[in-house]
């Protein structure tokens, strides 16, 4: 196939519009990693990817239930609520 060689002085992967390590870059990256953690939790902890369901509505419903549970877990963790106390 066709190969395109890039010079280090104009490689967009190295020289991005937002400089790496800047405050704005860190904020954007923090948001991205947060989204990745939530997606991982929905797919793996709640086993959404292995459910035997068909149809967009059912899949969306189960994803919404998992999202509500994740939100409730965060609220419980923030307020220190426990059933045992």
N, C-alpha and C positions, 0 to 999 in steps of 0.2 A: 504494500500500500504506500500511499504518499506520506512522506515524513517532512515535518516542518521543524526546523531547528530554531530555538529562541535564544536571543542574546540575553545574558543576565541583566543588562542595563534596561531592558524594556519588557522583561518577563512579568506579566500581570499577576502571576501567582506569588511572586516575591514582593512586588511593589504595588500594593493594593491602593484603592482610593482612600481608604481609612487606614492610616499607619498602624501596623501591628504594635501592640503594647500600649497604645494610647487609651485614654479613659473611655472614649466612645467605642473603641474596638472591644474593650473588656466588657462593657455593658451589653453590647450585641452578642458577644460570645456567651455571656452568662445566661442570657435569655434563651439562646440556642441549646445550651446544655440542660437547662431546666425543662425545655420541651422534650428533649431526648430522654430524660429520666422519666417523665410522665408517660411517654409513648412506650418505653420499656416496661414500666409497671403495668400499663393496660394490657400489653401483649403477653407478658410472661407471668406476672403475679396473678392476674385474673384469667389467664388462659384464653383470651379472646381469639387468638389465631387457631386454636385447636377445637373450637366449638363446632358441633355438627349442626350448624344453622345455615339456611339459605335465604337470600333476599336482603335487600338493602335496609328495609325497615327493621327487621329483627336484629341485624348486625348493628345498626345504629342504636337501637334500644339497649342492647347489651353493653355497648361502648359507653352509653350515657350512664347506665347503672354503675359501671366500673369507675367512671369519672366522679360521680357523686360520692362513692365510697372513698376515693382518694381524697376528695375535698373534706369529707368528714374526718378521716384519719388526721389530716393536717390541723383541723380545728381542735380535735381532741388533744393532739400533741401540744398545740399552742396554749391551751387553757389548763392542761394538766388534769383532765377529767379521768376518773377511773371508776369502774363499776364496783370494784372491791372496797372502795372507801366510802 
